[in-house]
Amino acid sequence: MSAVFAAPGVEVGCGVAVFEVDSFPVVSYCGPRPLTGAVSATSKGRDSDDFVAWLRSVGFFEGVAAPSAAQRRDAIRFWQASLGMAVDATVEPGELMWLTEPFTPTAVSVEPGVPIAPGDAVMSVAERLTSATVTVTAPVADESSPGGADEAPMVFGVDTNPARVSVDADGAIGDVAALESMLRETGLLADGLPASAAGSVRLAEPVQLATVPASSIITGGSGTCVIAVVGDARSVVPVTVRSSSVGTVFVDGELSDGTLVSVDPDRATPC
């Protein structure tokens, strides 16, 4: 190993010199699989097709549906020369470091002057959370319950940390990096990934709801309502049921504090 160009925390892109061995660079190659053999202008098969596709991705063969052997030779030679590689129109697997996509190493395990052998680790990436889903195991029977929130934004958090992260309607966490930071701060990833953590889901913004007896709710084809009682006057007030507890229903509607409702209304009343 005569030189190391990769560094922790710096993205390794596609088609860049990562190391130097015997004064020649080892170049990152992004493709569906590593090369299994040498590729030249006259090669055929999967390796050749993959490498031609790679050359197209970096700007070669524009407008050429099926490049000829001469065009492939010139493209490989030009590509090798642009990176300081040996210019011989043949690419060996040992001249490449295969990547599926650009990545950022958290550690580089090699140093100039230190020999390496096949199978040695040269770079590594610390494990990180890539996806997370909230599973609600039991409904929360109060006005903060997300259970009838009509697509209202929700957030998730663990009890020992005040931070919250947004939760999509299907339970997926949107900001996975923020969740990982929260879980690491709380010590819930001490045993590594994958991991699970208990917490709570609530509405991102609180809503003002009224509580009425369950027996006061009228439900019909035209909607849901209660009968408000003000003195001798009675009026129909449309409501939306948000949640419920034993004998009590949480509703959203034009009911001011202290409004009385009929606890045994005429069920035939249209809403």
Salt bridges, closest charged atoms under 4 A:
ASP50 OD2 - ARG33 NH1 2.60
ASP74 OD1 - ARG73 NH2 3.72
ASP150 OD2 - ARG242 NH1 2.54
GLU180 OE2 - ARG184 NH2 2.78
ASP252 OD2 - ARG242 NH2 3.24
